[in-house]
Amino acid sequence: MKCSAEKFHEVFCSRPHHISNVTPDNIQGVELREGEWGAVGSVICWSYVHDGEAKIAKEIVEAIDPENNSITFRVIEGDLMKEYKSFLIKIDVTPKGEGSVAHWTLEYEKLNEDVAHPETLMEFCAQVSKEIDSHLTSTQA
């Protein structure tokens, strides 16, 4: 990505409610249900479109590491919980040259063996990352 690791991390940590403005085809809205933006323990509800279907994910911010530009969300309710016993999303952003690299880690336990691995969700994460990067680099002075 062309944007800095710090700026990308800051969007997910402190301003996730702005992501729907940046990538409206993917993220329709982000609401703070408990706590405050950028705080561990806060509960956030995401409205998004995945595989052509409107979906919801209610997540708790499990960890924030500003020094390493890392944030971890645990899904506690929503569409993913229909197929997975547990679902953890970790975003680590590392500086690379004049830009950065976002590493998304999805840790999950399927409800049963018939449930597919979330490859299309990883593609979704990559698309959201590209659109955030494009927004951040187009608005830099």
C-alpha positions as a Markdown table, in Angstrom:
| # | Residue | x | y | z |
|---|---|---|---|---|
| 1 | Met | 0.0 | 0.0 | 0.0 |
| 2 | Lys | 1.1 | 3.6 | -0.5 |
| 3 | Cys | -0.3 | 4.9 | 2.8 |
| 4 | Ser | 1.7 | 4.8 | 6.1 |
| 5 | Ala | 1.1 | 2.0 | 8.5 |
| 6 | Glu | 0.1 | 4.5 | 11.2 |
| 7 | Lys | -2.6 | 6.1 | 9.0 |
| 8 | Phe | -4.1 | 2.8 | 8.0 |
| 9 | His | -4.1 | 1.5 | 11.6 |
| 10 | Glu | -5.6 | 4.8 | 12.8 |
| 11 | Val | -8.6 | 4.3 | 10.5 |
| 12 | Phe | -9.5 | 0.9 | 12.0 |
| 13 | Cys | -8.6 | 1.9 | 15.5 |
| 14 | Ser | -10.1 | 5.3 | 15.9 |
| 15 | Arg | -12.3 | 6.0 | 12.8 |
| 16 | Pro | -13.9 | 2.7 | 11.6 |
| 17 | His | -17.2 | 4.6 | 11.3 |
| 18 | His | -15.6 | 6.5 | 8.4 |
| 19 | Ile | -14.9 | 3.3 | 6.4 |
| 20 | Ser | -18.4 | 3.2 | 5.0 |
| 21 | Asn | -17.7 | 6.5 | 3.3 |
| 22 | Val | -14.5 | 5.2 | 1.7 |
| 23 | Thr | -15.8 | 1.8 | 0.6 |
| 24 | Pro | -19.6 | 2.0 | 0.5 |
| 25 | Asp | -20.1 | -1.0 | -1.8 |
| 26 | Asn | -18.5 | -3.2 | 0.9 |
| 27 | Ile | -19.2 | -1.5 | 4.2 |
| 28 | Gln | -22.6 | 0.1 | 4.6 |
| 29 | Gly | -22.1 | 1.3 | 8.2 |
| 30 | Val | -20.2 | 1.0 | 11.4 |
| 31 | Glu | -21.8 | 1.7 | 14.8 |
| 32 | Leu | -20.3 | 2.0 | 18.2 |
| 33 | Arg | -22.5 | 0.0 | 20.6 |
| 34 | Glu | -20.5 | 0.1 | 23.8 |
| 35 | Gly | -17.3 | 1.9 | 24.9 |
| 36 | Glu | -15.5 | 4.5 | 22.8 |
| 37 | Trp | -13.7 | 4.5 | 19.5 |
| 38 | Gly | -10.1 | 3.3 | 19.9 |
| 39 | Ala | -10.6 | 1.5 | 23.2 |
| 40 | Val | -10.1 | -2.1 | 24.1 |
| 41 | Gly | -13.4 | -3.7 | 25.2 |
| 42 | Ser | -15.5 | -1.5 | 22.9 |
| 43 | Val | -18.3 | -3.2 | 20.9 |
| 44 | Ile | -18.7 | -2.3 | 17.2 |
| 45 | Cys | -21.4 | -3.4 | 14.8 |
| 46 | Trp | -20.4 | -3.6 | 11.1 |
| 47 | Ser | -23.0 | -3.7 | 8.3 |
| 48 | Tyr | -21.4 | -5.0 | 5.1 |
| 49 | Val | -22.0 | -6.8 | 1.9 |
| 50 | His | -20.2 | -10.1 | 1.4 |
| 51 | Asp | -20.7 | -12.5 | -1.6 |
| 52 | Gly | -23.6 | -10.2 | -2.7 |
| 53 | Glu | -25.5 | -10.5 | 0.6 |
| 54 | Ala | -26.1 | -7.9 | 3.3 |
| 55 | Lys | -24.6 | -9.1 | 6.6 |
| 56 | Ile | -23.9 | -7.9 | 10.1 |
| 57 | Ala | -21.0 | -8.6 | 12.5 |
| 58 | Lys | -20.9 | -7.5 | 16.1 |
| 59 | Glu | -17.4 | -7.4 | 17.4 |
| 60 | Ile | -15.5 | -6.6 | 20.5 |
| 61 | Val | -12.1 | -4.8 | 20.3 |
| 62 | Glu | -9.9 | -7.4 | 21.9 |
| 63 | Ala | -6.5 | -5.8 | 21.6 |
| 64 | Ile | -4.9 | -2.6 | 20.3 |
| 65 | Asp | -1.1 | -2.2 | 19.9 |
| 66 | Pro | -0.4 | 1.3 | 18.5 |
| 67 | Glu | 3.3 | 0.7 | 18.6 |
| 68 | Asn | 3.0 | -2.2 | 16.1 |
| 69 | Asn | -0.1 | -0.8 | 14.3 |
| 70 | Ser | -2.1 | -3.8 | 15.3 |
| 71 | Ile | -5.8 | -4.3 | 16.2 |
| 72 | Thr | -7.8 | -7.4 | 17.0 |
| 73 | Phe | -11.5 | -7.9 | 16.8 |
| 74 | Arg | -13.5 | -10.9 | 18.1 |
| 75 | Val | -16.8 | -11.5 | 16.4 |
| 76 | Ile | -19.5 | -12.1 | 19.1 |
| 77 | Glu | -22.7 | -12.0 | 17.1 |
| 78 | Gly | -23.9 | -11.8 | 13.5 |
| 79 | Asp | -23.8 | -13.8 | 10.3 |
| 80 | Leu | -20.3 | -15.3 | 10.7 |
| 81 | Met | -21.5 | -17.0 | 13.9 |
| 82 | Lys | -24.0 | -19.0 | 11.9 |
| 83 | Glu | -21.0 | -21.0 | 10.5 |
| 84 | Tyr | -18.2 | -20.5 | 13.0 |
| 85 | Lys | -17.9 | -21.3 | 16.7 |
| 86 | Ser | -15.4 | -18.5 | 17.0 |
| 87 | Phe | -14.0 | -15.9 | 14.7 |
| 88 | Leu | -11.1 | -13.5 | 15.3 |
| 89 | Ile | -9.9 | -10.8 | 12.9 |
| 90 | Lys | -6.4 | -9.3 | 13.4 |
| 91 | Ile | -5.0 | -6.5 | 11.3 |
| 92 | Asp | -1.2 | -5.9 | 11.5 |
| 93 | Val | 0.2 | -3.0 | 9.4 |
| 94 | Thr | 3.9 | -2.8 | 8.9 |
| 95 | Pro | 5.9 | -0.1 | 7.2 |
| 96 | Lys | 7.5 | -1.0 | 3.9 |
| 97 | Gly | 9.5 | 1.5 | 2.0 |
| 98 | Glu | 7.5 | 4.7 | 1.7 |
| 99 | Gly | 4.2 | 2.8 | 2.3 |
| 100 | Ser | 3.0 | -0.2 | 4.3 |
| 101 | Val | 1.7 | -3.8 | 4.1 |
| 102 | Ala | -1.5 | -4.8 | 5.8 |
| 103 | His | -1.6 | -8.4 | 7.1 |
| 104 | Trp | -5.1 | -9.7 | 7.9 |
| 105 | Thr | -5.3 | -12.8 | 10.0 |
| 106 | Leu | -8.6 | -14.7 | 10.3 |
| 107 | Glu | -8.6 | -17.2 | 13.2 |
| 108 | Tyr | -11.8 | -19.3 | 13.2 |
| 109 | Glu | -13.3 | -22.6 | 14.3 |
| 110 | Lys | -15.9 | -24.0 | 12.0 |
| 111 | Leu | -19.2 | -25.3 | 13.4 |
| 112 | Asn | -18.7 | -28.4 | 11.3 |
| 113 | Glu | -16.7 | -29.8 | 8.4 |
| 114 | Asp | -19.3 | -28.7 | 5.8 |
| 115 | Val | -18.5 | -25.0 | 6.5 |
| 116 | Ala | -16.1 | -23.6 | 3.9 |
| 117 | His | -12.9 | -21.8 | 4.8 |
| 118 | Pro | -13.5 | -18.0 | 4.5 |
| 119 | Glu | -11.4 | -17.4 | 1.4 |
| 120 | Thr | -13.9 | -14.9 | -0.1 |
| 121 | Leu | -13.9 | -13.0 | 3.2 |
| 122 | Met | -10.1 | -12.6 | 2.8 |
| 123 | Glu | -10.7 | -11.3 | -0.7 |
| 124 | Phe | -13.2 | -8.9 | 0.8 |
| 125 | Cys | -10.6 | -7.7 | 3.4 |
| 126 | Ala | -8.1 | -7.2 | 0.6 |
| 127 | Gln | -10.6 | -5.1 | -1.4 |
| 128 | Val | -11.4 | -2.9 | 1.6 |
| 129 | Ser | -7.7 | -2.4 | 2.3 |
| 130 | Lys | -7.1 | -1.3 | -1.3 |
| 131 | Glu | -10.0 | 1.2 | -1.1 |
| 132 | Ile | -8.8 | 2.6 | 2.2 |
| 133 | Asp | -5.3 | 3.0 | 0.9 |
| 134 | Ser | -6.5 | 4.7 | -2.2 |
| 135 | His | -8.6 | 7.1 | -0.1 |
| 136 | Leu | -5.8 | 7.9 | 2.3 |
| 137 | Thr | -3.2 | 8.5 | -0.4 |
| 138 | Ser | -5.6 | 10.7 | -2.5 |
| 139 | Thr | -6.3 | 12.9 | 0.5 |
| 140 | Gln | -2.7 | 13.4 | 1.7 |
| 141 | Ala | -1.3 | 16.8 | 1.2 |
